[in-house]
Amino acid sequence: MPAITADTLTLTRVSPPSPTDTDRPVRSITTGPRGYEGEGFPVVRAFAGVSAADLDPFIHMDQMGEVEYEPGEPRGTDWHPHRGFETVTYMIDGRFAHQDSHGGGGLITDGATQWMTAGSGILHIETPPAELVESGGVFHGVQLWVNLPRRDKFAAPRYQSIEGGDVALLASQDGGALVRVIAGDVDDHRGPGSTHTPITLAHTTVQPGAQLSLPWNRDYNALVYVLSGRGRVGPVGHPIEHGQLAVLGPGDRIALSANDVQDSNRPALEVLLLGGRPIREPVFHYGPFVMSSKSELIQAVEDYQAGKFGEIPPGALMPHRG
């Protein structure tokens, strides 16, 4: 699991807890079911079974892979629409090509993030590049949907390409954990992602036996998703492992630790940390549209059918059939 690595002994350490800080307690731990997305790539539905109120401002998240494809097997999505939210695609291992109807696009590689604000409406495609389809290889990433408040549902579409080397890097107090801040602020270190909805998104690697106590905005919710490995979360050390999501209660810090022994193919605990200021507005979700009312959903479908989301560009990126 390459993402972005660094020598934690040379990085700024996370500040230690103050005497008045409290660790966020675990409210629930759920296990995401496995399924398939797009043209048939395997995913873990990370948010399945979790209430919308606990997730707010997040809507949906898939862990894509981790899978070792044979030649000809890699799959992605074809062109499709979105309106009313932001999609965040974080590639941990492998390559994914993106293009949209507003001029955004590029190759998302190890540790890079593609942040697309669908806003008023956009068409896009995400698919493995032709060379990966032909050769096969490892494919592992995350796609997250971040809701937009009603006032921003019709914002102009926007695309951000965040390279892996752009993220802010921090180390735990014991030097055994690496924290990559993709968006938002962790301990006064800000990630490069620019968001409409105030959120924090970080990926941390915790080595076997290491611990991490991370300051977290009290106004945000806190979600801990395990990408791989085994460990413990919260002040009493609830066990948590690959494919599980912990919803945490109020407090000042997130406490994590990695088990001393990990599986041979998963040498460390890999965790995605998410939090944001809840929007607390009605959510009407239908397929690729996330709006604030049923009438807005109907309008989104009609606008898409009328071609108001833009056009697929000439010579556009298309799925490669190996």
MOJO-V751326 format. One record per run of one state. SS is the DSSP state (a for helix, b for strand, c for the rest). FROM is the first residue (numbers start at 1). LEN is the number of residues. Records with the same first field share a line. If there is no record, write none. Layout:
BEGIN
SS=FROM-LEN ; FROM-LEN
END
This chain:
BEGIN
c=1-7 ; 11-2 ; 14-9 ; 24-2 ; 32-2 ; 38-3 ; 46-6 ; 56-2 ; 70-10 ; 84-1 ; 94-2 ; 101-4 ; 109-4 ; 118-4 ; 128-2 ; 136-1 ; 148-2 ; 153-5 ; 163-1 ; 167-1 ; 172-5 ; 184-1 ; 187-2 ; 191-2 ; 194-5 ; 208-3 ; 216-6 ; 229-1 ; 234-4 ; 242-2 ; 249-4 ; 259-9 ; 277-7 ; 287-2 ; 292-2 ; 306-17
a=8-3 ; 52-4 ; 130-6 ; 150-3 ; 164-3 ; 294-12
b=13-1 ; 23-1 ; 26-6 ; 34-4 ; 41-5 ; 58-12 ; 80-4 ; 85-9 ; 96-5 ; 105-4 ; 113-5 ; 122-6 ; 137-11 ; 158-5 ; 168-4 ; 177-7 ; 185-2 ; 189-2 ; 193-1 ; 199-9 ; 211-5 ; 222-7 ; 230-4 ; 238-4 ; 244-5 ; 253-6 ; 268-9 ; 284-3 ; 289-3
END
